[in-house]
Amino acid sequence: MQPFSASHSDNAIRLVYSTDQQTCGINALTAVQAAGGALPTTDRFTRPYPTTADQQEADRRESIQNVVKYFNEHAFDVAAYLPNIRPLMGNDPNNQLFGRHLEASFVDGGSFQCPDKTTAAAKQAAETIKGFSVFTDLLDANAGFNMAGALNAEPAPARPMHFGTEWLSDQYYNRFAPFAWTSWATGTTVVKGWASYVCARLNGQNASRSPDAVLAAQKRKFGLVYPGFQEVKTLANEFKGYLNQFCGGNVVAKEIQYSTDIAAAQTDATNMIVQLKTSGVTSVLMLTDLLFPLFQMNEASRQSYHPEWIFSSFGLLDVSAIQRIYPTDETKGDFGVSNLGVPGGFGYTSGDPFTLYHSYHQVSPKDGKPCDPSSDAGMDHDPTYCKEPASMSVWYYVTLPFYGGVLFAGPDLTPQNLSNGLQAYPQTRYGGSGPTTDPRPALVGAGRGKYGFLVDNVEWRWRPDFNPPPPEGDEKGKNGWVEYPDCQRHYILWGDQLAVNWEKGGPNDGTWCGNPKYAPANSPSKDNYPRTN
């Protein structure tokens, strides 16, 4: 593999951001609205989601430019706690990354509906721009997979790395190694933990979370739903294999693949709900993206079908902003496990992305008033300046692992050295505002031979009637929050393989049982599950 300097200038690390500039195919956000869903609204820290293609692209570029600028200007600060690395980085303030700096370019990679456009963007990134890494939108996971595959067709000496895939099987990451990474957990990590949860906690019990009293009194009968993408089919097969392993046999009574043609989404949803109902499914395992469940759950509501909807972190379906777009009569039965480990997902507090943005936006040029995030009034006087772009978190978290890898790789920047550095990163609790001693956020640490970071998972239940903590609870349309029925314990695998910091009899074992912030007094989950020994 050629060293970094063979294909790049001496002081530029070329980053290529692939976005859907022209809204290729059907606009997913428009489809959400057409299906009756509400786009996430503004909060104290973040602007509302844009609704036109031009607005979306402007939002993305503003986010990316802020991220790249900050990472260029603060590498010395970040590396201050790395005594073996900081002396190698030099002292040039304009080239803090071992005498180099990041440069961002943009290509139009389309969406998951336009693989030809993605392939063309990959060739442009590799052969024309000669980028070191390509980044794709975390909210379009299938576009990320298409990009990783297209880049994998490029010759290895000039092939860029890729960050932006989500939830792929380890089979794919091993095939793409060392070039492709996910910012979250790999799909294999997700479905293995999820399957262990289904078998240890749910199988053989009544469907007690169903809002339908008739279904709730029945023994669980599982359905499995997933899109017809090949990469998801691969993961679904892994999931079924783990279910067979942990449950001692096949527990999926009905399996449905749905089409990824948005134009046919309503018809497909109607057929899907009919099949689930006639099969007597009480509990639906949702290995799905974030968009199509809106059609499916709306149709379930129309047909008065109210099963348990059971989720993992696949598709970011454990994030509060996503759960809120679904019909509340259905989400009463939503629960599952989360690898994110942050209450409500990454939109709960300001966190690192807002801190980054706020460092450049502290006083409004319009009225001269400070952007004060301690109150709504302190931000609302100039929201388009004081509040971060809607996609800020997406582009921050897709770039952050790469940035860490550059630091860990040292002066000899190659895809292999970057991956080696990320895999050697020690396991750390990482919350919305960075590394923490709080045991509740996700456990981060890829480990040798792995290409995803999140390791453990925690159980959650969705309550559409809960008011979330401030600032979300202060906003209209922000009803709905999570509760944690198992004292927020974190597991590697359910039954009894607890994660680091949650060992039996340890200092955090059961500490958060009954905490009113996460399980209010009217919560039925106060009867916490007994632990399986």
C-alpha positions in Angstrom: 0.0 0.0 0.0 1.4 3.4 -0.9 2.1 5.9 1.8 -0.1 9.0 2.1 2.4 11.3 0.4 2.4 9.3 -2.8 -1.1 10.4 -3.8 -1.5 13.7 -1.9 0.2 17.0 -1.5 2.6 17.2 1.5 0.2 19.1 3.7 -3.4 18.2 2.6 -5.5 15.3 3.7 -8.3 15.4 1.2 -11.8 14.5 2.5 -14.6 13.9 0.1 -18.2 14.4 1.3 -20.8 12.6 -0.8 -24.3 14.2 -0.5 -27.6 13.9 -2.4 -27.3 17.3 -4.0 -30.2 17.0 -6.5 -32.5 14.7 -4.5 -32.0 11.7 -6.7 -35.1 9.5 -6.7 -38.0 10.3 -4.3 -37.1 12.7 -1.6 -37.2 10.7 1.7 -38.2 13.8 3.7 -41.1 14.5 1.3 -42.1 10.8 1.6 -42.2 11.1 5.4 -44.6 14.0 5.1 -46.7 12.3 2.5 -47.0 9.3 4.8 -48.3 11.5 7.5 -45.1 11.8 9.6 -43.9 15.0 11.2 -40.3 16.1 10.6 -38.2 16.8 13.7 -38.8 20.3 14.8 -36.4 22.9 16.3 -35.1 22.7 19.9 -32.9 25.0 21.9 -29.7 23.9 20.1 -30.8 22.9 16.6 -32.7 24.4 13.7 -35.6 22.6 12.1 -35.0 20.1 9.4 -34.9 21.8 5.9 -37.7 20.9 3.5 -36.2 21.7 0.0 -33.2 20.2 -1.8 -31.3 23.5 -1.8 -31.9 24.0 1.9 -30.8 20.5 2.7 -27.6 20.9 0.8 -26.8 24.3 2.3 -27.5 22.8 5.8 -25.1 19.9 5.1 -22.3 22.1 3.7 -22.5 24.5 6.6 -22.3 21.6 9.0 -19.3 19.9 7.2 -17.4 23.2 6.9 -17.7 23.9 10.6 -16.6 20.3 11.5 -13.5 20.4 9.2 -12.6 23.9 10.4 -12.8 23.0 14.0 -10.8 19.7 13.6 -8.1 21.6 11.8 -7.8 24.3 14.5 -8.0 22.1 17.6 -5.8 19.0 16.8 -3.2 20.2 19.3 -5.8 20.6 22.0 -7.2 17.2 21.4 -3.8 15.6 21.4 -2.7 17.3 24.6 -3.5 14.2 26.6 -1.5 12.0 24.3 2.1 12.5 25.4 3.6 10.1 22.9 1.7 11.6 19.9 1.7 15.4 20.5 5.5 15.9 20.0 5.3 14.3 16.6 2.6 16.7 15.4 4.9 19.7 15.1 3.9 23.3 16.0 2.5 24.7 12.8 -0.9 26.1 13.7 -2.1 25.8 10.1 -1.0 22.2 9.8 -1.7 20.7 13.1 -2.1 17.0 12.0 1.6 16.0 11.7 2.3 19.0 9.4 -1.0 18.5 7.5 -4.5 19.8 7.5 -7.9 18.6 6.3 -9.4 19.8 3.0 -13.1 19.1 2.2 -14.5 18.5 -1.3 -18.1 17.7 -2.3 -19.5 15.2 -4.8 -23.1 14.4 -5.7 -23.4 10.7 -4.7 -27.2 10.6 -4.9 -29.2 8.5 -2.5 -29.7 4.7 -2.1 -32.1 4.9 -5.0 -29.4 5.9 -7.4 -26.5 3.5 -7.3 -25.1 4.5 -10.7 -24.7 8.0 -9.4 -23.0 6.7 -6.3 -20.6 4.7 -8.4 -19.7 7.8 -10.5 -19.1 9.8 -7.3 -16.8 7.1 -6.0 -14.7 7.2 -9.2 -14.6 11.0 -9.0 -13.4 10.9 -5.3 -10.7 8.3 -6.0 -9.5 9.2 -9.5 -10.0 13.0 -9.9 -10.0 14.4 -6.3 -7.7 11.7 -5.1 -9.3 11.7 -1.7 -8.0 9.9 1.3 -11.5 9.2 2.7 -15.1 9.5 1.6 -17.9 10.3 4.0 -21.6 9.6 3.4 -24.8 10.6 5.3 -25.5 8.3 8.3 -29.2 8.8 7.7 -29.0 7.0 4.3 -27.4 3.8 5.3 -27.9 2.0 2.0 -26.2 4.8 0.1 -23.3 4.3 2.4 -23.2 0.6 1.5 -23.4 1.4 -2.2 -20.5 3.9 -1.8 -18.3 1.4 0.2 -18.9 -1.2 -2.6 -18.1 1.3 -5.3 -14.9 2.4 -3.6 -14.0 -1.3 -3.1 -13.8 -1.6 -6.9 -11.1 1.0 -7.1 -7.4 -0.2 -7.1 -6.2 -0.5 -3.5 -3.2 1.9 -3.9 -5.5 4.8 -4.7 -8.7 3.6 -3.0 -10.0 6.1 -0.4 -11.3 5.0 2.9 -15.0 5.2 3.7 -16.9 6.3 6.8 -20.7 6.3 6.7 -21.9 2.8 6.5 -24.2 1.6 9.2 -25.0 -1.8 10.7 -23.3 -4.0 8.0 -22.4 -7.6 8.8 -18.8 -8.2 9.8 -18.6 -10.2 6.6 -18.7 -6.9 4.6 -16.2 -5.0 6.8 -13.8 -7.9 6.5 -14.2 -7.8 2.7 -13.6 -4.1 2.6 -10.8 -4.1 5.2 -9.0 -1.9 6.1 -10.9 0.8 4.2 -14.5 0.9 5.5 -15.7 1.8 9.0 -19.0 2.5 10.7 -19.3 5.2 13.4 -21.6 3.0 15.5 -21.7 -0.8 16.1 -21.4 -3.3 13.2 -24.6 -5.0 12.2 -23.2 -8.3 13.6 -22.7 -6.8 17.0 -26.2 -5.3 16.9 -28.1 -8.5 15.9 -26.1 -10.8 18.2 -26.9 -8.7 21.3 -30.5 -8.2 20.1 -31.0 -12.0 19.6 -29.6 -12.7 23.0 -32.1 -10.2 24.5 -35.1 -11.7 22.6 -34.2 -15.2 23.8 -33.3 -14.3 27.4 -36.1 -11.8 28.1 -39.0 -12.3 25.7 -39.3 -15.7 24.3 -42.0 -17.9 25.9 -43.5 -14.9 27.7 -46.8 -13.1 27.0 -46.8 -10.1 24.7 -47.3 -7.8 27.6 -46.2 -4.6 25.9 -48.9 -4.8 23.2 -51.5 -2.0 23.5 -54.1 -4.6 22.5 -55.4 -6.5 25.6 -56.1 -9.6 23.5 -52.6 -9.8 22.1 -51.0 -8.8 25.4 -52.6 -12.0 27.0 -51.1 -14.3 24.4 -47.7 -16.0 24.3 -45.4 -14.1 22.0 -45.4 -15.1 18.4 -42.6 -13.3 16.5 -42.6 -11.8 13.0 -39.4 -10.6 11.4 -39.5 -7.6 8.9 -36.6 -6.3 6.9 -36.0 -4.6 3.5 -34.9 -6.5 0.4 -31.4 -5.1 0.2 -28.8 -7.9 -0.1 -26.7 -6.5 2.8 -29.7 -6.5 5.1 -30.7 -10.0 3.9 -27.2 -11.1 5.0 -27.7 -9.6 8.4 -31.2 -11.0 8.7 -29.7 -14.5 8.2 -27.1 -13.8 10.9 -29.9 -12.6 13.2 -32.0 -15.8 12.6 -28.9 -17.9 13.2 -28.3 -16.2 16.6 -32.0 -16.6 17.5 -31.7 -20.3 16.8 -28.5 -20.5 18.9 -29.7 -18.6 21.9 -33.4 -19.7 21.8 -32.6 -23.3 21.0 -34.6 -23.3 17.7 -36.5 -21.2 15.2 -38.8 -18.7 16.9 -39.7 -16.6 13.8 -43.2 -17.5 12.8 -43.5 -15.1 9.9 -40.8 -13.5 7.9 -41.5 -10.6 5.5 -39.1 -8.8 3.1 -40.5 -5.5 1.9 -39.7 -3.6 -1.3 -37.5 -0.6 -1.2 -39.5 1.2 -3.8 -41.0 4.2 -2.0 -43.7 4.5 -4.7 -45.0 1.1 -3.7 -44.5 1.6 0.0 -48.2 2.0 0.9 -49.4 -1.1 -1.1 -46.5 -3.1 0.4 -47.4 -1.9 3.9 -51.0 -3.0 3.5 -50.0 -6.5 2.4 -47.5 -6.8 5.2 -49.9 -5.9 7.9 -52.5 -8.4 6.5 -49.9 -11.1 6.6 -48.8 -10.4 10.1 -52.3 -10.3 11.4 -53.4 -13.5 9.7 -50.3 -15.3 10.9 -51.2 -14.3 14.5 -48.0 -12.4 15.1 -48.0 -10.6 18.4 -44.5 -9.2 18.4 -42.7 -7.7 15.3 -38.9 -7.7 15.2 -38.1 -4.6 13.1 -34.8 -4.9 11.2 -35.7 -1.9 9.2 -34.7 1.6 8.0 -36.3 4.6 9.6 -38.6 5.6 6.7 -40.6 2.5 5.8 -41.9 1.8 9.3 -43.9 5.0 9.0 -46.0 3.5 6.2 -46.1 0.1 8.0 -47.2 1.4 11.4 -49.7 3.9 9.9 -51.2 1.0 8.1 -51.2 -1.2 11.2 -53.1 1.6 13.0 -55.6 1.8 10.1 -56.2 -2.0 10.4 -56.5 -1.8 14.2 -53.4 -4.0 14.6 -51.4 -3.1 17.7 -48.6 -5.6 18.2 -45.4 -5.2 20.2 -42.9 -3.4 17.8 -39.4 -4.6 18.9 -36.3 -2.6 17.8 -32.6 -2.5 18.0 -30.2 0.3 17.1 -30.3 -0.9 13.5 -31.5 2.1 11.4 -31.3 4.5 14.4 -34.8 3.4 15.4 -33.9 3.8 19.1 -33.5 7.5 18.7 -36.3 9.7 20.2 -36.6 12.0 17.2 -37.3 8.9 15.0 -39.8 7.3 17.4 -41.8 10.5 17.5 -42.6 10.4 13.7 -44.6 7.2 14.1 -48.3 7.0 15.2 -48.6 7.1 19.0 -51.2 4.4 19.2 -48.6 2.0 17.8 -45.5 3.3 19.6 -47.2 2.5 22.9 -45.9 -1.0 22.2 -42.4 0.0 21.1 -39.3 -1.3 23.0 -36.0 -3.0 22.4 -32.3 -2.6 23.0 -30.0 0.3 22.2 -26.3 0.4 21.5 -26.2 4.1 21.6 -26.4 4.2 25.4 -27.5 7.9 25.5 -31.0 8.6 26.8 -33.2 9.4 23.8 -30.3 9.0 21.3 -27.9 11.8 20.5 -30.4 14.6 20.3 -31.0 14.9 24.1 -28.5 17.6 25.1 -26.2 20.0 23.3 -23.3 17.6 23.2 -20.1 17.8 21.3 -21.5 18.8 17.9 -23.3 21.9 19.3 -20.2 22.7 21.4 -18.1 22.7 18.2 -20.6 24.9 16.4 -21.1 27.3 19.3 -17.4 27.9 19.6 -17.7 29.9 16.3 -21.2 31.4 16.9 -21.2 33.1 20.3 -22.5 36.6 19.5 -25.2 37.3 16.9 -24.0 39.7 14.2 -27.7 40.7 13.7 -28.4 42.2 17.1 -25.1 41.9 19.0 -26.6 39.7 21.7 -24.8 36.6 22.9 -26.0 33.1 21.9 -26.8 31.8 25.4 -27.7 28.1 25.4 -28.7 28.2 29.0 -32.2 29.4 28.0 -34.5 29.4 25.0 -34.6 33.2 24.9 -30.8 33.2 24.8 -30.9 31.3 21.4 -34.2 32.3 19.9 -33.3 36.0 19.2 -31.2 34.8 16.2 -32.0 31.1 15.6 -30.4 30.8 12.2 -27.1 32.0 13.7 -27.2 30.7 17.3 -28.6 27.3 16.6 -26.6 24.6 14.8 -27.7 23.2 11.4 -30.0 20.3 11.5 -27.5 17.8 10.1 -24.6 18.9 12.4 -24.7 15.8 14.5 -24.7 13.5 11.5 -21.6 15.0 9.9 -19.8 15.4 13.3 -20.2 11.7 14.2 -19.4 10.4 10.7 -16.1 12.4 10.7 -15.1 12.0 14.4 -13.8 8.4 14.1 -11.7 9.2 11.1 -10.2 12.2 12.9 -9.3 10.0 15.9 -7.8 7.5 13.5 -5.6 10.2 12.0 -4.2 11.1 15.4 -3.6 7.4 16.3 -2.0 6.6 12.9 0.8 9.1 13.5 2.9 10.7 10.7 2.7 7.7 8.4 -0.9 8.0 7.4 -2.2 4.9 5.5 -5.6 3.2 5.7 -3.9 0.3 7.5 -2.2 2.5 10.1 -5.4 4.5 10.7 -7.4 1.3 11.2 -4.7 -0.2 13.5 -4.9 2.9 15.6 -8.7 2.8 15.9 -8.7 -0.8 16.8 -6.2 -0.3 19.5 -8.3 2.5 21.2 -9.0 1.3 24.7 -12.6 0.6 25.7 -14.2 3.9 27.0 -17.6 5.1 28.0 -18.5 7.8 25.4 -21.5 10.0 25.8 -23.0 12.9 23.9 -20.2 15.2 25.3 -17.2 12.8 24.8 -15.5 10.4 27.1 -17.0 10.1 30.6 -16.9 8.2 33.9 -20.7 7.9 33.8 -21.4 4.2 33.3 -24.6 4.8 31.3 -23.4 5.9 27.9 -22.2 3.4 25.3 -19.0 1.4 25.7 -16.7 2.3 22.8 -13.8 0.2 21.7 -13.5 -1.6 18.4 -10.9 -4.2 19.2 -8.6 -6.1 16.9 -10.1 -7.0 13.6 -13.3 -5.0 14.1 -14.6 -2.0 12.1 -17.2 -0.6 14.4 -17.0 1.0 17.9 -20.1 0.4 20.0 -19.9 -2.8 22.1 -22.7 -3.1 24.6 -26.5 -2.5 24.8 -29.2 -1.5 27.2 -32.9 -2.1 27.2 -35.4 0.7 26.6 -39.2 1.2 26.3 -40.9 4.0 24.5 -43.6 6.0 26.2 -45.4 8.5 23.9 -47.1 10.0 27.0 -43.8 11.0 28.8 -42.6 14.5 28.6 -38.9 14.5 27.9 -36.4 16.4 30.1 -35.7 20.0 29.2 -34.9 21.4 26.7 -36.9 18.9 24.6 -39.8 18.9 27.0 -40.1 22.7 26.6 -40.8 22.4 22.9 -44.1 21.7 21.1 -44.3 18.4 19.4 -41.6 16.9 21.7 -43.8 14.5 23.6 -42.4 11.0 24.0 -39.4 9.6 25.8 -37.7 6.4 26.9 -37.8 4.5 30.1 -35.3 1.9 31.3 -36.9 -1.1 33.0 -33.7 -3.0 33.9 -32.1 -0.3 36.0 -30.1 0.9 32.9 -27.9 -2.2 33.1 -25.6 -2.7 30.1 -25.0 -6.1 28.6 -22.7 -7.5 26.0 -25.0 -10.5 25.7 -28.3 -11.0 27.6 -28.8 -13.4 30.2 -25.9 -12.6 32.4 -22.9 -11.2 30.3 -23.0 -7.8 31.8 -20.8 -5.0 30.3 -17.8 -3.4 31.9 -18.8 -1.1 34.8 -22.0 -3.1 35.4 -20.7 -6.3 36.9 -22.9 -8.2 39.4 -22.5 -6.6 42.8 -20.5 -3.8 41.4 -20.9 -0.1 42.2 -23.4 0.5 39.4 -25.4 -2.6 39.7 -29.0 -1.4 40.1 -28.0 2.2 40.9 -30.5 3.8 38.6 -33.5 1.7 39.5 -36.5 4.0 39.9 -34.7 7.2 39.0 -37.6 9.6 38.2 -35.8 11.1 35.3 -35.9 7.9 33.4 -38.7 5.9 35.0 -41.3 8.3 36.4 -43.6 7.3 39.2 -46.4 6.4 36.9 -44.2 4.0 34.9 -45.3 0.4 34.7 -41.7 -0.6 34.4 -40.9 0.0 38.1 -41.4 -3.8 38.4 -37.9 -4.3 37.0 -37.1 -7.6 35.3 -35.4 -10.2 37.5 -31.9 -10.8 36.2 -31.3 -14.1 34.4 -28.5 -16.0 36.2 
